[in-house]
C-alpha cells in the first residue's frame, strides 16, 4: 500500500488515468476531473505554492466552501509536505485572525465570497505575507488560482512528504475561549484511510457524496479515503435535501457521511420517495446522537443501506462504530471499538470502572494527534501516558458497546459543531450590561442541543436578549451565538463563588436518558 497521500494519487493517475476522480454536484457546470487531470492540477498547485515560498512543514489556511478546488488543495498540500489549516467559513474576522496567526500560516487560499472579510483583516495576517490566493475570481492585489496553475510546473516534488510531519491542523473549540490546533500527522492520516476503507468497505468502485463541509476533519478524512482508494468523489456546496437526493440518484452514489441534522433534514423533507436511492449501500453519521425516529426513517428510505454511527474527534479520528445490524437493539450506543483502538473508562483516581458504571473515556490507538499546537498545557492535560482523553463520560454494557453519557468539560455539540461555553461567555461578558453569565447546552429535537445563556445584567442596565444576540453575532460565528438568552436575577454559585453550570443545565435535562 502507498506510504503517502501523494503516492496513492500518482498511482491512480498512472494506472486508471481516465477514471472519474471528483465531480462538483449542484454546480452550474457539473464538470469533473479524471485521476490524470486531478494529479496534474495537484502537482501544479504544489509547484505554485512552492513558488510563493511555501515549503514542507509550512501551513496553508483554507477558507472555502465545498468544491473540486478544495479537494485539489488538500492533496496539493499533502504532496508538498505542508499542512492544511481549514477555516470554518462561518467564522467572523476575529476568529480567522486568531487561527491564521496562531497557526503561523504561510498562505491563505479562499473563495471570492469571503473577500470582504479577508480584506477587512488586511495586514493583520502577518505570517501570510501577501500570499492571498483567490480560488474563483480575479481580484486586485491577490493571486488567482487558475493563473497560478497555468504558470506552474506539472512535475511532482522530488521528495515524498515526511510521514512524521503535520498534514492537517484542525482547530477545535477552546475551553478557555480560544480554539486549539490539533497536529495530525501525514502518516497517521494514511493509517486512518486504510482502517476506514476496511470499516466501511470503500474501494475503487465506491462513489461518495460529500455534503458536509470540508473544513471539518471527518468529511475531509472520508473524502481523502475515497481518493486514496481510487473511487469517485461527488462534492457539493449545496447540502439541501433536494440537491443531495438528486445527486445520489443521478450519480449512483454508494455511500456518504453526514451529521444528524443533515440526515434529519432528508427525512423531514419528504422528498426521498420520489428518488431512486437503491445505489446507496453505506450511511455514516456522527457529531451528535441520531434521534430514534430519524434512524427508523433512514432504514426505510435506504433499505439496502448499512446505517453506521461512530464516536470520534479531530484529536483521535474514529474510535468506535455502531453498525446497521445493531441500530435497533443498541439505541443511543456509539458501538464498539474499531480495529487498532482501545478504550477504557476510569474514575477520578484513574481506576477502571465496571460495565454499567460511568467513567471518563480514555483512548489509545494509532491515529491520535501528536500535540495541541503551541499548547503544551492542553497536551499534557489530555494525555495519560499512551492514553488520550477528550474528557467525555461513558459506560460500557455487558457486550462491550459504548454509550456516551455526558461531557465532563461542558462542551456543547449543536448541529454537529463543537462549542465551548467559556468562549461564548467571554464574548457575552464583553457587553457593558452583563454582570455575569452561564452558557450551557439544552436539548433540541432538530439540533441535538442548542446554546442557552442565562445572563445577570448589571444593576440599572437596560438590555434585552435581542441586544445580546446582536452583540454576539458581531463577534463570533453564527453557530456559536445562543439561540435562547434569558435575563435572570442570580446564578447558582459554589461556596467558592464559582458559577455552577451543571445546576443551570439540570432542569432542561431532567427526564432525558443522557446528558448529551
LOSE-324448 format. One record per residue (C-alpha): residue number from 1; x, y, z. Coordinates in steps of 0.02 Angstrom, whole numbers. Layout:
<pts>
<NUM <X Y Z>>,
...
</pts>
This chain:
<pts>
<1 <0 0 0>>,
<2 <59 180 -32>>,
<3 <155 265 109>>,
<4 <93 441 71>>,
<5 <-62 529 5>>,
<6 <36 582 -149>>,
<7 <95 405 -186>>,
<8 <-84 343 -195>>,
<9 <-147 484 -306>>,
<10 <1 465 -425>>,
<11 <-30 276 -437>>,
<12 <-212 302 -485>>,
<13 <-163 436 -612>>,
<14 <-43 315 -695>>,
<15 <-150 158 -687>>,
<16 <-328 225 -702>>,
<17 <-298 392 -787>>,
<18 <-472 406 -864>>,
<19 <-568 358 -707>>,
<20 <-678 497 -638>>,
<21 <-597 558 -477>>,
<22 <-702 706 -422>>,
<23 <-855 800 -482>>,
<24 <-949 951 -415>>,
<25 <-1135 914 -399>>,
<26 <-1265 1050 -396>>,
<27 <-1148 1174 -480>>,
<28 <-1196 1265 -640>>,
<29 <-1065 1163 -731>>,
<30 <-1056 985 -663>>,
<31 <-886 954 -739>>,
<32 <-768 830 -659>>,
<33 <-587 779 -661>>,
<34 <-511 612 -704>>,
<35 <-369 546 -599>>,
<36 <-243 603 -730>>,
<37 <-317 778 -730>>,
<38 <-326 786 -541>>,
<39 <-144 733 -523>>,
<40 <-89 863 -650>>,
<41 <-181 1004 -561>>,
<42 <-124 946 -389>>,
<43 <58 946 -445>>,
<44 <38 1118 -523>>,
<45 <-39 1189 -365>>,
<46 <101 1113 -260>>,
<47 <227 1194 -378>>,
<48 <136 1360 -370>>,
<49 <136 1359 -180>>,
<50 <321 1316 -181>>,
<51 <349 1465 -296>>,
<52 <266 1577 -166>>,
<53 <389 1517 -35>>,
<54 <280 1383 44>>,
<55 <380 1227 83>>,
<56 <374 1065 182>>,
<57 <318 1095 360>>,
<58 <233 1260 319>>,
<59 <47 1286 345>>,
<60 <-83 1339 216>>,
<61 <-250 1408 278>>,
<62 <-408 1366 179>>,
<63 <-567 1472 183>>,
<64 <-680 1389 56>>,
<65 <-846 1304 28>>,
<66 <-850 1127 -41>>,
<67 <-783 1118 -218>>,
<68 <-666 1023 -333>>,
<69 <-533 1152 -292>>,
<70 <-549 1112 -107>>,
<71 <-511 930 -148>>,
<72 <-363 986 -254>>,
<73 <-297 1098 -116>>,
<74 <-293 962 16>>,
<75 <-199 845 -100>>,
<76 <-78 979 -161>>,
<77 <-35 1024 19>>,
<78 <-6 840 55>>,
<79 <106 817 -98>>,
<80 <206 971 -47>>,
<81 <231 902 128>>,
<82 <145 1053 204>>,
<83 <-1 1062 324>>,
<84 <-182 1114 290>>,
<85 <-268 1231 412>>,
<86 <-452 1230 364>>,
<87 <-556 1377 424>>,
<88 <-740 1366 468>>,
<89 <-822 1478 337>>,
<90 <-944 1537 471>>,
<91 <-802 1619 566>>,
<92 <-803 1807 587>>,
<93 <-646 1911 558>>,
<94 <-581 1900 737>>,
<95 <-588 1709 733>>,
<96 <-499 1697 565>>,
<97 <-370 1820 628>>,
<98 <-334 1713 780>>,
<99 <-322 1545 692>>,
<100 <-218 1603 543>>,
<101 <-92 1693 653>>,
<102 <-87 1558 787>>,
<103 <-54 1427 653>>,
<104 <80 1540 575>>,
<105 <4 1505 404>>,
<106 <116 1549 256>>,
<107 <-29 1568 134>>,
<108 <-218 1587 131>>,
<109 <-321 1509 -8>>,
<110 <-500 1575 -9>>,
<111 <-659 1592 -111>>,
<112 <-705 1764 -177>>,
<113 <-864 1758 -71>>,
<114 <-751 1789 79>>,
<115 <-651 1931 2>>,
<116 <-735 2063 111>>,
<117 <-684 1976 272>>,
<118 <-507 1942 209>>,
<119 <-489 2123 153>>,
<120 <-554 2181 322>>,
<121 <-411 2088 406>>,
<122 <-285 2173 292>>,
<123 <-108 2169 360>>,
<124 <-160 2082 521>>,
<125 <-124 1913 440>>,
<126 <60 1939 473>>,
<127 <130 1767 433>>,
<128 <38 1756 266>>,
<129 <146 1899 197>>,
<130 <33 1936 49>>,
<131 <11 1756 -7>>,
<132 <-176 1776 -33>>,
<133 <-244 1660 -168>>,
<134 <-422 1680 -234>>,
<135 <-495 1515 -295>>,
<136 <-631 1576 -412>>,
<137 <-604 1756 -467>>,
<138 <-478 1886 -521>>,
<139 <-459 2016 -384>>,
<140 <-333 2158 -375>>,
<141 <-184 2130 -261>>,
<142 <-216 1943 -243>>,
<143 <-156 1790 -336>>,
<144 <-280 1700 -449>>,
<145 <-289 1511 -427>>,
<146 <-306 1464 -612>>,
<147 <-171 1585 -668>>,
<148 <-51 1511 -541>>,
<149 <-88 1336 -605>>,
<150 <-62 1383 -787>>,
<151 <109 1455 -750>>,
<152 <165 1314 -634>>,
<153 <262 1155 -669>>,
<154 <163 992 -680>>,
<155 <310 897 -603>>,
<156 <285 824 -430>>,
<157 <412 865 -293>>,
<158 <563 750 -298>>,
<159 <546 703 -114>>,
<160 <395 617 -38>>,
<161 <309 705 105>>,
<162 <375 667 279>>,
<163 <251 545 357>>,
<164 <302 610 529>>,
<165 <260 789 480>>,
<166 <96 877 513>>,
<167 <-31 868 371>>,
<168 <-196 925 448>>,
<169 <-206 1057 585>>,
<170 <-389 1071 625>>,
<171 <-445 1192 760>>,
<172 <-565 1134 894>>,
<173 <-669 1243 1007>>,
<174 <-567 1308 1153>>,
<175 <-606 1279 1337>>,
<176 <-529 1448 1381>>,
<177 <-605 1549 1240>>,
<178 <-476 1508 1106>>,
<179 <-479 1358 988>>,
<180 <-340 1228 996>>,
<181 <-241 1171 844>>,
<182 <-237 981 827>>,
<183 <-74 921 748>>,
<184 <-123 770 642>>,
<185 <23 681 559>>,
<186 <30 633 375>>,
<187 <68 450 410>>,
<188 <-73 436 536>>,
<189 <-196 502 408>>,
<190 <-140 365 289>>,
<191 <-162 237 428>>,
<192 <-338 302 453>>,
<193 <-379 286 267>>,
<194 <-337 101 274>>,
<195 <-444 69 428>>,
<196 <-587 174 361>>,
<197 <-586 83 194>>,
<198 <-597 -83 285>>,
<199 <-731 -24 407>>,
<200 <-850 47 276>>,
<201 <-799 -60 125>>,
<202 <-733 88 25>>,
<203 <-648 36 -137>>,
<204 <-614 84 -319>>,
<205 <-797 54 -366>>,
<206 <-865 162 -224>>,
<207 <-944 331 -258>>,
<208 <-955 452 -112>>,
<209 <-1067 603 -85>>,
<210 <-981 743 13>>,
<211 <-1108 869 75>>,
<212 <-1039 904 249>>,
<213 <-914 1049 248>>,
<214 <-733 1004 213>>,
<215 <-668 1120 348>>,
<216 <-713 981 470>>,
<217 <-595 834 490>>,
<218 <-722 692 468>>,
<219 <-785 743 294>>,
<220 <-604 775 242>>,
<221 <-545 606 305>>,
<222 <-686 517 214>>,
<223 <-659 615 52>>,
<224 <-473 579 54>>,
<225 <-503 396 95>>,
<226 <-609 381 -63>>,
<227 <-473 462 -170>>,
<228 <-341 355 -85>>,
<229 <-440 201 -136>>,
<230 <-464 261 -316>>,
<231 <-653 285 -317>>,
<232 <-758 438 -359>>,
<233 <-800 587 -250>>,
<234 <-959 687 -283>>,
<235 <-933 851 -189>>,
<236 <-1064 985 -165>>,
<237 <-1080 1154 -81>>,
<238 <-1270 1136 -78>>,
<239 <-1319 1021 66>>,
<240 <-1507 1041 41>>,
<241 <-1606 878 39>>,
<242 <-1664 911 -139>>,
<243 <-1486 926 -205>>,
<244 <-1416 782 -102>>,
<245 <-1554 662 -153>>,
<246 <-1544 714 -336>>,
<247 <-1354 692 -333>>,
<248 <-1367 519 -254>>,
<249 <-1489 465 -390>>,
<250 <-1400 546 -538>>,
<251 <-1225 486 -495>>,
<252 <-1273 318 -419>>,
<253 <-1189 362 -255>>,
<254 <-1145 212 -147>>,
<255 <-1104 294 20>>,
<256 <-1091 456 117>>,
<257 <-1058 538 285>>,
<258 <-1173 671 357>>,
<259 <-1206 745 528>>,
<260 <-1375 705 610>>,
<261 <-1454 871 562>>,
<262 <-1421 832 378>>,
<263 <-1494 657 390>>,
<264 <-1643 727 485>>,
<265 <-1670 860 351>>,
<266 <-1676 723 218>>,
<267 <-1805 627 320>>,
<268 <-1909 782 358>>,
<269 <-1909 845 178>>,
<270 <-2023 705 117>>,
<271 <-1928 704 -48>>,
<272 <-1844 534 -34>>,
<273 <-1991 436 -104>>,
<274 <-1976 524 -272>>,
<275 <-1794 470 -299>>,
<276 <-1708 306 -340>>,
<277 <-1591 281 -193>>,
<278 <-1556 96 -221>>,
<279 <-1370 125 -252>>,
<280 <-1339 190 -75>>,
<281 <-1257 50 23>>,
<282 <-1173 136 171>>,
<283 <-1235 282 277>>,
<284 <-1120 358 408>>,
<285 <-1168 481 545>>,
<286 <-1078 566 690>>,
<287 <-1065 729 785>>,
<288 <-1219 701 894>>,
<289 <-1340 559 927>>,
<290 <-1462 514 789>>,
<291 <-1640 525 853>>,
<292 <-1731 359 854>>,
<293 <-1866 420 735>>,
<294 <-1730 478 613>>,
<295 <-1645 308 620>>,
<296 <-1807 217 585>>,
<297 <-1847 330 438>>,
<298 <-1673 310 363>>,
<299 <-1686 121 375>>,
<300 <-1847 135 273>>,
<301 <-1782 263 148>>,
<302 <-1620 169 115>>,
<303 <-1675 -13 129>>,
<304 <-1507 -85 71>>,
<305 <-1405 44 165>>,
<306 <-1298 -3 315>>,
<307 <-1326 137 441>>,
<308 <-1169 172 545>>,
<309 <-1139 291 689>>,
<310 <-965 325 756>>,
<311 <-884 411 904>>,
<312 <-726 511 874>>,
<313 <-649 683 863>>,
<314 <-517 786 774>>,
<315 <-393 728 905>>,
<316 <-423 541 887>>,
<317 <-510 502 722>>,
<318 <-643 364 730>>,
<319 <-638 265 892>>,
<320 <-798 162 896>>,
<321 <-930 118 767>>,
<322 <-1110 55 779>>,
<323 <-1161 -47 627>>,
<324 <-1332 -61 549>>,
<325 <-1370 -232 622>>,
<326 <-1358 -158 797>>,
<327 <-1457 3 769>>,
<328 <-1622 -61 839>>,
<329 <-1553 -164 983>>,
<330 <-1421 -40 1044>>,
<331 <-1514 126 1045>>,
<332 <-1401 276 1087>>,
<333 <-1244 169 1086>>,
<334 <-1095 226 982>>,
<335 <-1041 46 955>>,
<336 <-882 -50 990>>,
<337 <-701 0 963>>,
<338 <-635 -17 785>>,
<339 <-479 -122 750>>,
<340 <-321 -47 823>>,
<341 <-410 58 955>>,
<342 <-432 28 1140>>,
<343 <-550 118 1259>>,
<344 <-557 109 1447>>,
<345 <-669 202 1569>>,
<346 <-589 267 1728>>,
<347 <-644 350 1889>>,
<348 <-569 508 1963>>,
<349 <-421 406 2029>>,
<350 <-381 331 1859>>,
<351 <-450 159 1904>>,
<352 <-556 65 1776>>,
<353 <-741 53 1814>>,
<354 <-851 -100 1789>>,
<355 <-976 -124 1645>>,
<356 <-1131 -22 1679>>,
<357 <-1035 108 1779>>,
<358 <-993 281 1712>>,
<359 <-813 336 1691>>,
<360 <-705 456 1592>>,
<361 <-665 390 1418>>,
<362 <-479 358 1390>>,
<363 <-423 313 1213>>,
<364 <-269 225 1145>>,
<365 <-239 199 961>>,
<366 <-135 232 805>>,
<367 <-214 395 746>>,
<368 <-201 510 897>>,
<369 <-138 688 871>>,
<370 <43 721 914>>,
<371 <0 877 1013>>,
<372 <-104 1034 1025>>,
<373 <-3 1163 927>>,
<374 <93 1282 1041>>,
<375 <-12 1224 1189>>,
<376 <90 1105 1298>>,
<377 <-28 1128 1446>>,
<378 <-179 1065 1349>>,
<379 <-75 923 1276>>,
<380 <-16 868 1449>>,
<381 <-193 880 1519>>,
<382 <-263 766 1382>>,
<383 <-125 634 1388>>,
<384 <-103 498 1518>>,
<385 <46 400 1457>>,
<386 <-12 312 1298>>,
<387 <-193 360 1333>>,
<388 <-286 515 1273>>,
<389 <-447 588 1340>>,
<390 <-574 708 1268>>,
<391 <-650 719 1443>>,
<392 <-809 634 1386>>,
<393 <-901 519 1507>>,
<394 <-967 349 1454>>,
<395 <-1017 175 1506>>,
<396 <-997 1 1431>>,
<397 <-1135 -128 1428>>,
<398 <-1101 -313 1456>>,
<399 <-1065 -340 1269>>,
<400 <-934 -201 1260>>,
<401 <-1043 -71 1174>>,
<402 <-1003 108 1224>>,
<403 <-1133 239 1273>>,
<404 <-1089 424 1288>>,
<405 <-1167 489 1448>>,
<406 <-1100 665 1473>>,
<407 <-960 785 1433>>,
<408 <-850 818 1583>>,
<409 <-794 988 1523>>,
<410 <-961 1061 1467>>,
<411 <-935 1058 1278>>,
<412 <-1094 1085 1177>>,
<413 <-1124 996 1011>>,
<414 <-1254 1091 910>>,
<415 <-1292 1032 735>>,
<416 <-1125 939 729>>,
<417 <-1024 1094 780>>,
<418 <-923 1093 942>>,
<419 <-944 1246 1053>>,
<420 <-866 1276 1223>>,
<421 <-966 1382 1346>>,
<422 <-811 1480 1401>>,
<423 <-790 1551 1226>>,
<424 <-971 1612 1218>>,
<425 <-966 1676 1396>>,
<426 <-809 1776 1358>>,
<427 <-898 1864 1215>>,
<428 <-1057 1896 1316>>,
<429 <-953 1968 1458>>,
<430 <-882 2100 1342>>,
<431 <-1053 2183 1337>>,
<432 <-1059 2327 1460>>,
<433 <-1230 2274 1527>>,
<434 <-1177 2098 1576>>,
<435 <-1126 2067 1756>>,
<436 <-1110 1878 1743>>,
<437 <-1173 1738 1633>>,
<438 <-1179 1549 1613>>,
<439 <-1189 1459 1446>>,
<440 <-1247 1278 1429>>,
<441 <-1318 1159 1300>>,
<442 <-1501 1114 1314>>,
<443 <-1594 977 1218>>,
<444 <-1670 1016 1048>>,
<445 <-1755 897 927>>,
<446 <-1678 974 771>>,
<447 <-1501 1021 826>>,
<448 <-1471 892 964>>,
<449 <-1426 1036 1078>>,
<450 <-1446 1224 1066>>,
<451 <-1345 1355 1158>>,
<452 <-1434 1432 1306>>,
<453 <-1367 1582 1401>>,
<454 <-1426 1639 1573>>,
<455 <-1371 1820 1597>>,
<456 <-1370 1927 1754>>,
<457 <-1374 2110 1699>>,
<458 <-1276 2245 1791>>,
<459 <-1382 2347 1913>>,
<460 <-1478 2480 1819>>,
<461 <-1427 2417 1647>>,
<462 <-1557 2415 1511>>,
<463 <-1527 2269 1395>>,
<464 <-1633 2141 1303>>,
<465 <-1595 1965 1242>>,
<466 <-1602 2033 1065>>,
<467 <-1466 2160 1108>>,
<468 <-1354 2022 1174>>,
<469 <-1387 1911 1024>>,
<470 <-1339 2053 907>>,
<471 <-1181 2084 1010>>,
<472 <-1130 1900 997>>,
<473 <-1167 1894 810>>,
<474 <-1040 2031 777>>,
<475 <-900 1941 870>>,
<476 <-916 1757 830>>,
<477 <-983 1631 707>>,
<478 <-1171 1616 698>>,
<479 <-1174 1435 759>>,
<480 <-1094 1493 923>>,
<481 <-1225 1627 957>>,
<482 <-1351 1574 1091>>,
<483 <-1519 1528 1018>>,
<484 <-1601 1565 1185>>,
<485 <-1549 1703 1305>>,
<486 <-1636 1735 1470>>,
<487 <-1607 1878 1591>>,
<488 <-1603 1810 1769>>,
<489 <-1578 1892 1940>>,
<490 <-1448 1767 2003>>,
<491 <-1348 1613 1952>>,
<492 <-1311 1459 2058>>,
<493 <-1141 1477 2141>>,
<494 <-1024 1361 2236>>,
<495 <-957 1402 2409>>,
<496 <-801 1466 2321>>,
<497 <-901 1587 2214>>,
<498 <-892 1483 2054>>,
<499 <-1042 1478 1937>>,
<500 <-1115 1302 1934>>,
<501 <-1155 1269 1752>>,
<502 <-1218 1094 1795>>,
<503 <-1356 1172 1901>>,
<504 <-1405 1286 1756>>,
<505 <-1414 1135 1641>>,
<506 <-1504 1019 1761>>,
<507 <-1686 1074 1739>>,
<508 <-1675 1060 1550>>,
<509 <-1607 882 1551>>,
<510 <-1719 804 1684>>,
<511 <-1805 651 1613>>,
<512 <-1678 632 1472>>,
<513 <-1587 464 1456>>,
<514 <-1419 551 1437>>,
<515 <-1350 724 1467>>,
<516 <-1291 748 1287>>,
</pts>
